[in-house]
Amino acid sequence: MTCLIILIDGLGDDPIPAWNGQTPFSRAFHPNIDRLIKEGKLSQVSICEKDVVPESLTCILRLLGVPKEAFPTNRAYLELLAQNRDVSEYEMVLRCNVVSQDSSGRLVSFNGMGLSFREMETMAGQFSSLTPDIEFIHLSGYRNLLVMDRNESVLRIQTAPPHESMGLPVEELLAELKSSSLAMKLFMQETDGILQQYNRNDLTYKLYPWGASCRTEMPSFETLNGMKGALVCQTEIVRGIGKALKMEVPELSYCTADTDTNIREKLAVTRKMLARFPFVMTHFNGTDEAAHRHDYEGKADFISRIDKEFLEPLLDTAEEPLRIVICGDHVTSSVTGKHTRGRGPVIAAETKTGHPLERDIETYHDIVDFLMKESE
């Protein structure tokens, strides 16, 4: 039986006070999910449990059957793979945000607040050939990567993630990184000069490198699970996971990794992958982005759209039985805007079998066993 996991990033949430304790999932209109619940099971599960960080990297790897000891320590390398790039064992890659600071040098935003996407693309072009020692790779918006020669001191540094460092002095946050690499120090001095032209409203902008990682070898999805698989997604880290696991990761032309994504394209590509592979994961990121913005209305609306525009036509036209799981990777709270270890909804069902699902889904192990082991 072909298996599909519809991963709605950050699906779980905290109760919303304005909705008398409802969550975006319970508030959303999802008759097709309800249809699957009648045929299968609805559970509340924590994918990260108590032993891994509640983030997409660790939780999605778990759902794909990757053992904890094989997890990479940082995600920059996987984001590089998503760009169809790689590094040798003598190189490393860092994540790099465009951030803003106030007149006292304290971090105000981790995402280039006040800059347009066009401005961030323009500045990326100014950095692309700044120095032969550091390669600047623009991803989207405020998100970039830096590739440079491997430096063990830099790899050991735990530069605080910018989104967890609001209000702190930027120079202090980056001091250890600069002191560990002359090439990085000179690169940041040059970029500081270029970014002065964008200053406005008492805000100045800086590049914020962090999360250094090196080449990471991971077992293939087929080796782990005994079957080939495909991953339909637009978010760089998720695409990188698929490439690292040697899964099929098709190109998408109109998807955005946010609530304005083209769900019809994702449906069409998912159908193609289901015709070719015994296992497919389709990832929707807009729920997570909406929750980070505290936009619980937008999160609920996006869940409703996934139900109507993706799940309904998929179920109505499927000719063969399908083993389906719908779940999140972690909880993303629309109240705090942060990831949590809480439990989120998990829907598991088998279509066109004529009988209800009997097994219970209580842990992430049960999800993996249901999708992988029972398909053997």
C-alpha positions in Angstrom: 0.0 0.0 0.0 1.3 3.4 -0.9 2.1 5.7 2.0 1.6 9.5 2.3 2.5 11.7 5.2 1.0 15.2 5.0 3.3 17.2 7.3 1.7 20.5 8.3 4.6 22.3 10.0 3.8 23.4 13.5 0.3 22.1 13.3 -0.3 21.9 17.1 -0.8 25.2 19.0 -1.7 26.6 22.4 -5.3 27.5 23.2 -6.1 30.9 21.8 -7.7 33.2 24.4 -9.7 35.2 21.8 -11.3 31.9 20.7 -12.2 30.7 24.2 -9.4 28.2 24.2 -9.8 26.8 20.7 -6.7 26.1 18.7 -6.2 26.9 15.0 -6.7 23.2 14.2 -10.0 22.9 16.1 -11.1 26.3 14.7 -10.3 25.4 11.1 -12.9 23.9 8.7 -11.6 20.5 7.7 -14.4 18.1 6.7 -11.9 15.9 4.7 -9.6 15.5 7.7 -12.7 14.7 9.7 -13.6 12.1 7.1 -10.2 10.4 7.7 -10.7 10.6 11.4 -13.9 8.6 11.1 -12.0 5.9 9.0 -8.9 6.0 11.2 -7.6 7.5 14.4 -7.0 11.0 15.9 -4.3 11.1 18.5 -2.2 13.8 20.3 1.5 13.1 20.0 4.8 14.9 20.8 7.3 14.1 18.0 10.3 15.6 19.8 9.2 14.1 23.2 11.8 15.2 25.9 15.0 14.2 24.2 15.4 16.4 21.1 14.9 20.1 20.3 11.4 21.0 19.0 12.5 22.0 15.5 11.8 20.9 12.0 15.2 19.3 11.4 15.1 16.8 14.3 11.4 16.1 14.2 11.2 15.5 10.4 14.2 13.2 10.6 12.4 11.2 13.3 9.3 10.9 11.1 11.5 9.6 8.3 12.9 6.9 10.4 16.4 8.4 11.0 17.9 7.4 14.4 18.9 10.1 16.8 22.6 9.3 16.6 22.6 10.0 12.9 21.1 13.6 13.3 23.4 16.4 12.0 24.4 19.0 14.6 23.5 22.0 12.5 21.2 22.6 9.5 23.4 24.9 7.3 24.8 22.0 5.4 21.4 20.6 4.6 20.2 24.0 3.4 23.2 24.1 1.1 22.3 20.7 -0.3 18.8 22.2 -1.1 20.6 24.6 -3.4 22.1 21.6 -5.3 25.5 22.5 -3.8 27.9 20.6 -1.6 31.2 21.2 0.3 34.3 19.1 0.7 35.6 17.9 4.0 38.0 20.9 3.9 35.1 23.4 3.9 32.2 24.5 6.1 29.0 26.4 5.8 27.2 28.9 8.1 23.7 30.3 8.2 23.7 34.1 7.8 20.8 36.4 8.6 20.3 40.0 7.8 19.5 41.6 11.1 18.7 45.1 12.4 20.0 46.8 15.5 18.9 50.0 17.2 21.1 53.1 18.0 22.5 51.4 21.1 23.6 48.3 19.0 21.0 46.0 20.4 19.3 43.4 18.2 15.9 44.5 17.1 15.0 41.9 14.5 16.5 38.7 13.1 14.8 39.1 9.7 15.9 42.5 8.2 12.9 44.3 9.6 12.2 47.4 7.5 13.9 46.1 4.3 12.0 45.0 1.3 12.7 41.6 -0.4 14.0 43.5 -3.4 16.4 45.5 -1.2 17.7 42.2 0.4 18.1 40.7 -3.0 20.1 43.8 -4.2 22.4 43.7 -1.1 22.9 40.0 -1.7 24.3 40.8 -5.1 26.7 43.3 -3.6 28.1 40.5 -1.3 28.3 37.7 -3.8 31.9 38.5 -5.0 33.2 40.5 -2.1 36.1 38.2 -1.2 37.5 34.9 -2.5 37.8 33.6 1.1 34.0 33.5 1.8 31.3 32.6 -0.7 27.9 34.4 -0.1 24.8 32.4 -1.2 21.5 34.1 -1.0 18.5 31.9 -0.2 15.5 34.2 0.2 14.6 37.4 2.0 16.9 37.7 5.1 18.3 34.2 4.8 21.7 33.4 3.4 24.6 31.0 3.6 28.3 31.5 3.8 30.9 28.9 2.6 34.5 29.1 3.7 37.5 27.0 4.5 37.0 24.7 7.4 38.0 26.3 10.7 37.7 24.1 13.8 37.5 27.1 16.1 34.5 28.5 14.3 32.9 25.0 14.3 33.2 24.9 18.1 31.6 28.3 18.6 28.0 28.3 19.7 26.9 31.7 18.4 23.5 32.4 19.8 20.7 32.1 17.2 19.5 35.6 16.3 15.8 34.8 16.8 16.6 33.9 20.4 18.8 36.9 21.1 16.5 39.9 20.7 17.5 42.9 22.8 21.1 41.8 23.2 24.2 43.7 22.0 25.0 42.4 18.5 28.8 43.1 18.8 29.0 41.0 21.9 27.0 38.2 20.3 29.4 38.0 17.3 32.7 38.8 19.2 33.9 35.2 19.6 33.2 34.4 15.9 35.2 37.4 14.7 38.1 36.7 17.0 38.2 33.1 15.7 38.5 33.9 12.0 40.4 36.8 10.4 38.6 36.1 7.1 35.3 36.4 8.8 36.3 39.5 10.7 37.4 41.2 7.5 34.3 40.1 5.6 32.0 41.5 8.2 33.9 44.8 8.3 33.4 45.1 4.5 29.7 44.2 4.7 29.1 46.6 7.5 30.3 49.4 5.2 28.1 48.4 2.3 25.0 48.1 4.6 25.3 51.7 5.8 23.4 52.9 2.7 20.3 51.0 4.0 20.2 52.6 7.4 16.8 54.2 8.3 14.5 55.0 11.2 17.4 54.7 13.7 18.0 51.1 12.5 21.3 49.8 11.1 21.7 46.5 9.4 24.3 43.8 9.8 25.0 40.3 8.6 24.8 37.7 11.4 26.6 34.4 10.7 25.8 31.5 13.0 25.2 27.8 13.1 28.4 26.6 11.4 28.3 23.0 10.1 30.5 20.8 7.9 29.8 18.0 5.5 27.5 15.4 7.1 27.0 11.9 5.7 23.6 10.3 6.5 22.1 6.9 5.7 19.7 6.9 2.8 16.0 6.7 3.3 16.0 3.4 1.4 18.7 1.9 3.6 16.8 2.9 6.7 13.3 1.9 5.7 13.6 -0.6 2.8 11.8 1.5 0.3 12.4 4.5 -1.9 10.7 7.8 -1.1 10.0 11.3 -2.3 9.7 14.6 -0.5 7.5 17.4 -1.9 8.5 20.7 -0.3 9.8 24.2 -0.8 11.4 25.0 2.5 15.2 24.8 2.2 15.9 22.7 5.3 13.2 20.1 4.4 14.5 19.9 0.8 18.0 19.5 2.2 16.8 16.6 4.4 15.4 14.9 1.4 18.6 15.3 -0.6 20.8 14.1 2.3 18.6 11.0 2.6 18.9 10.5 -1.2 15.1 10.8 -1.7 13.5 12.2 -4.8 13.0 16.0 -4.2 11.1 17.4 -7.2 11.5 21.1 -8.2 8.5 23.4 -7.5 7.9 26.5 -9.5 5.1 28.3 -7.7 5.4 27.4 -4.0 6.6 29.9 -1.4 7.0 28.0 1.9 4.4 30.3 3.4 0.6 30.7 3.5 0.5 32.1 0.0 2.0 29.0 -1.5 0.5 27.3 -4.6 -1.4 24.3 -3.1 -2.5 23.1 -6.5 1.0 22.7 -7.7 1.9 20.7 -4.6 -1.1 18.5 -5.2 -0.1 17.8 -8.8 3.5 17.0 -7.9 2.3 14.8 -5.0 0.1 12.8 -7.3 3.1 12.3 -9.7 5.3 11.1 -6.8 2.6 8.7 -5.5 2.5 7.1 -8.9 6.3 6.5 -8.8 7.2 5.9 -5.1 5.8 3.7 -2.3 6.4 6.6 0.2 5.8 10.3 -0.2 6.0 13.1 2.4 4.3 16.4 1.4 5.3 19.4 3.6 3.3 22.6 4.2 5.2 25.3 6.0 2.7 28.2 6.1 1.2 27.1 9.4 4.5 27.5 11.1 5.2 30.9 9.5 1.8 32.2 10.5 2.2 31.0 14.1 5.6 32.7 14.3 3.8 35.9 13.3 1.2 35.3 16.0 -1.3 35.1 13.2 -3.7 32.4 14.5 -6.4 33.4 12.0 -4.0 32.9 9.1 -2.9 29.6 10.5 -6.5 28.3 10.8 -7.3 29.6 7.3 -4.3 27.8 5.8 -5.3 24.5 7.5 -8.8 24.9 5.9 -7.2 25.5 2.5 -5.0 22.4 2.8 -8.1 20.4 3.6 -10.1 21.9 0.7 -7.5 22.4 -2.1 -5.2 19.5 -1.4 -6.8 16.7 0.6 -10.3 16.8 -0.9 -9.2 16.3 -4.5 -6.5 13.8 -3.5 -9.0 11.6 -1.7 -11.8 12.0 -4.3 -9.6 10.9 -7.2 -7.4 8.3 -5.6 -8.0 4.9 -7.3 -5.9 2.8 -5.0 -5.8 2.3 -1.2 -3.7 4.8 0.6 -2.1 4.8 4.0 -2.2 8.4 5.3 -0.8 10.3 8.2 -1.5 14.0 8.8 0.5 15.6 11.5 2.9 18.4 12.5 6.6 18.1 13.3 6.4 20.2 16.5 4.0 22.5 18.1 4.3 26.2 17.1 2.5 28.5 19.5 0.6 31.4 18.0 0.5 32.9 21.5 4.3 33.0 22.0 5.5 32.6 18.4 7.8 29.8 19.5 8.2 26.1 19.1 7.2 23.9 22.0 7.4 20.2 23.0 3.6 20.0 23.3 1.5 17.3 21.7 -0.1 18.0 18.4 -2.9 16.3 16.4 -2.0 13.1 14.4 -4.5 11.6 12.0 -3.8 8.1 10.7 -6.0 6.2 8.3 -6.2 3.7 5.5 -8.5 4.6 2.6 -10.6 2.2 0.5 -10.0 -0.8 2.7 -13.6 -1.1 3.9 -12.6 -1.5 7.6 -11.6 1.0 10.3 -8.1 1.4 11.5 -7.6 -0.7 14.7 -4.1 0.2 15.8 -3.4 3.1 18.1 -0.9 6.0 17.4 0.6 7.1 20.7 4.2 7.9 19.9 6.3 8.9 16.9 7.5 5.3 16.8 3.9 4.3 16.1 3.8 6.7 13.2 7.0 5.4 11.7 5.9 1.7 12.2 2.5 2.4 10.7 4.0 4.0 7.5 7.2 2.0 7.0 7.0 -1.3 8.8 3.4 -2.2 7.9 4.2 -1.5 4.2 6.8 -4.3 4.1 
